[in-house]
Amino acid sequence: MDIRPLDPGDHPEAARVVTDALLDDPGWQAVGPDNRDRRRKVLLGYHRAVVDVTHRHGGPSYGAFRDGVLAAVALTFAPGRYPPPALTILRYIPSFLRAGPATIVRGLRASAVQDKGHPSEPHHFVWQLAVDPAHQRSGLGRALLQRVADTTEAPMYLDTANPANVPYYASFGFEELGRAALPRGATMWFMRRP
């Protein structure tokens, strides 16, 4: 396994990894289209923008490579770098427009929930942690979290809508700060590692 900062040439594959890892995530099922193929198209466009915004305004972002293949991604914002400029929201709009008005409304509601749960004190924000489904449960996510932890002295923060992730992050020292309701009955957990 090789963990290194993502290069711009890695961005398309990073967006695919994040999309495939989160396609059936309860948060994206709550926000995205019901049809899985349509949801994948929306997520892929959205995650292409996310990778680019993180590269331009956030970072560091890392990839875990197995045999030269990108297998996992951590997109982060160092303390003081989040949120990105307000106009970056324009980058996400095209993919949601293709999804239709219901997805747009649910996406805006979910974004407001995430923003409200975000802590105000300085922290290192782990925006996306994703492992390609073919490589899950192999230690790549934990290795990426450790790389982020090794690069910061600030508390780390993340949120998740997958209840299975809560004990996983707790095993890495994250504590639950709270939770909130997302559309369609999903829950968002807010977690911090001191």
N, C-alpha and C positions, 0 to 999 in steps of 0.2 A: 504494500500500500504506500502511495506517495501522496502527501497532503501539501498543496502549494496554493498561492494566491491564484485566483482565476484571471486569465488573460482575455482580452476582447474576443479572440478566436474561439474561446470556450463558451461564450455567451449563448449561442443557439442551443448547444447541447445542455447547458445548465438549465435553460428554460424548459427543455423537454424533461429533464430529470425531476425538477420541481413539480411540473404538471403531472407526470405519471405517478409520483409519490403521493400527491394530494388529490388525485382525481376522485377518489371515493371517501375522502375525509369528510366527517360530519359537517364541518363548517362550510365546505364547498358544496355539499349536497343541499345545505340549507339556503345557500345564496344562488348557486348556479342553476342552469336549466335542468329539468328532470331527465331529459334524454342524455345518456352518458356521452354519446359521440358529440352532441352539441356542446355539452359541458367541457369536454376536452378541448374543443376548438376555442371556446371562450377563455379557458384557463391558459392555454398555450400563448394566445395573444397577450393576455394580462401578464403572464410570467416573463415574457420577452421584455415587456416594459419594466417590470420589477427589477430584473437583472440589470438593465441599462441604467435605471434610476439609482440603484445601489452603487453601481460602478462610478457614476458621475458625482453623486452627492454623499454616499455613505462609505462603507468599507471599514475594515477589510472584509473581503469575501474569499472563501476558500473552496477548493474542490478536492475531493478524495478520489484518487485514480487507482484502479486495479488493472494491471497489465496495460497501462496506457489509456484505459477507457474511463471516462468520467462516471463515477458510480454514486457520488453523494456531493451535496452542496450546502454550504452555510453562507447566507447573505446577511451581513451585519452592518450596524451603524455604531461607530466608536462614540464615546461620550461627546455630547455637544453637536453631533452631526445629524441627529434626528429631531424634528421631521425634515424631509427634503423641502425645497421651495414649493410654495402652494401651487404654482402653475404646473408642477409635475403631474398633477391629477389629470391634465389633458392627455398624458401618455396612456392612461388606462381606459379612456373613454371609448376608443374605437372597438375594442373587443366586447365591451358591455353593450354598445349600441347594436351590435350584431345579435346579441342574446335577447333583446326585447325589453320592453318597459318593466315587466315584473322583476326581471333579474337586476335591472338598474336600481329599482327601489330597494330590493333586498340588499344589494351591494352597498348602497348608501347607508342603510340602517346598520349593517354589520360594521362598516367603517366607523360610524359614530360610536358604536359600542367599543370598538378597539381603541379609538382615540380617548374615550372617557376613562378607560382602564389603565392607560399608559401613565407610569409614574412621572412626577415632575422633577425629582432629584436626579443628578447626573448618573448615567448608567450606560452600559454597553448593550444595545438592543439586538437580539438575535431575531431578525425579521422572518427569515425562512431557514429551516433546517430540514433537508429532504434527502432521502436515500432511495435510489432507484429500486423499484420492487424486487428486481432480480438479485439485489445485494443486501436487502434488509435482514436484520438480525445477525449481522456479521461484525458489529463493532464500529462501523464507519461513522454513524451518527455520534457516538460517544467520543470517538477520536476527533471529530470536527469540533464538538463542544469543548474538548480539552484544549485544542489549539486556540480557540477563541479565549478561553479562560487564561491561557498562558500569555496572551498578548495584552491583557488589561488588568488593572488593579481596581477598576470600578465594579460595582455590582452589575450582574448580568440580568437582563429582563427578557421575557418572551411571553407570548400568549398562544393558546392552543384551543381548538374546538374538538379535539379528539380525547375522550375520557381515558383511553388506553395510554395516552402520552403523559397523563398527570403523574402516575407512579414512576414512569421512566425518568421524567425530569426530576422528580423528588429524589430518586436514587443518585442523581448527580448534584444534589445539594440545593435544588430550587424549592422554594416555599411558596405556597399559594397565598397570593395577596387578596384575592377575591374572585368572583365569577359574575357573569351577567348573561342574560338571555339574548340569543340571536334569533333571526327569523326561523319559522317552521319548527320551533321547539328545541333548537340546538342550544348548547351552552358554550360560553367562552370562559376559559380559565386564564387568570393573569398570575404569572409566576416570576419570582425574583430569586437570584442566587446572591447572597450577601458577599 
